[in-house]
Amino acid sequence: MINVHIEMDLNQHISVVSANIIDLVKNGDEMILETLMRKFLKRHELYTPDQFMEGLTFLFSIGCLTVQEYRVILINV
């Protein structure tokens, strides 16, 4: 289980960042990784590229998405 610190801003939590990534990808079937990152950072100006990559890694590790030839593809969502 991923615990949250009491004083942490929940918008910065990895599960919220990952949910925002899913929201962007589910609008299309698949998306090029760099394009996805640009759209994500443009829509969410307070996030950093590191947070985007951590969210992407989290989704990959739990089996929600896969990356094939630089394209992000949602599975099991």
C-alpha positions in Angstrom: 0.0 0.0 0.0 1.2 3.5 -0.8 0.9 5.6 2.3 0.5 9.4 2.2 2.1 11.8 4.7 -0.5 13.7 6.7 0.7 17.1 5.5 1.2 16.1 1.9 -0.7 17.8 -0.9 -2.7 15.0 -2.4 -2.4 16.4 -5.9 1.3 15.5 -5.7 0.7 11.9 -4.8 1.7 9.3 -7.4 -1.8 7.8 -7.7 -3.3 11.2 -8.6 -0.5 11.9 -11.1 -1.1 8.4 -12.6 -4.9 9.1 -12.8 -4.2 12.3 -14.7 -2.0 10.3 -17.2 -4.8 7.7 -17.7 -7.2 10.6 -18.3 -5.0 11.8 -21.2 -4.4 8.4 -22.7 -7.9 7.1 -22.6 -9.1 9.8 -24.9 -7.1 8.1 -27.7 -6.2 4.5 -28.2 -2.4 5.0 -28.0 -0.1 8.0 -27.9 3.6 8.7 -28.5 5.4 9.0 -25.2 6.9 12.5 -25.9 3.6 13.8 -27.1 1.9 12.5 -24.0 4.4 14.1 -21.7 4.0 17.5 -23.5 0.3 17.4 -23.2 0.5 16.3 -19.6 2.9 19.1 -18.6 0.9 21.7 -20.6 -2.3 20.7 -18.8 -0.8 20.3 -15.4 1.7 23.2 -15.0 2.6 22.4 -11.4 3.9 18.9 -12.2 7.5 18.1 -13.2 8.8 15.7 -15.9 10.1 13.5 -13.0 6.6 13.2 -11.6 5.3 12.3 -15.0 7.9 9.5 -15.4 7.2 8.2 -11.9 3.5 8.1 -12.6 4.1 6.3 -15.9 6.4 3.8 -14.2 3.8 3.2 -11.5 1.1 2.5 -14.1 3.5 0.1 -16.0 4.4 -1.7 -12.8 0.8 -2.5 -11.9 0.0 -3.6 -15.5 -2.2 -0.7 -16.6 -0.2 0.3 -19.6 2.6 -0.9 -21.9 5.1 1.0 -24.1 5.7 -0.4 -27.6 7.9 1.5 -30.0 7.6 4.7 -28.0 3.8 4.5 -28.0 1.9 4.3 -24.7 -1.0 1.8 -24.8 -3.5 1.4 -22.1 -4.5 -2.1 -21.0 -6.8 -3.3 -18.3 -8.3 0.1 -17.5 
